[in-house]
Amino acid sequence: MHYPIREALAGGLSLNPGAITDPRNGTFASFAWLRIERDTQWSWDIQTL
């Protein structure tokens, strides 16, 4: 996958930040910041280029 996605799968969570080179489906080049603050607190932010 070359595009950002956040999807619940089989009791888990799939995070794909996209692609810096060759993004697809009309999306911009991107990456993600994953911040883990505590065991159960986190954030996921997409950064476009």
Secondary structure by P-SEA (a helix, b strand, c coil): ccbbbbbbcccbbbbbcccccccccccccbbbbbbbcccccbbbbbbcc
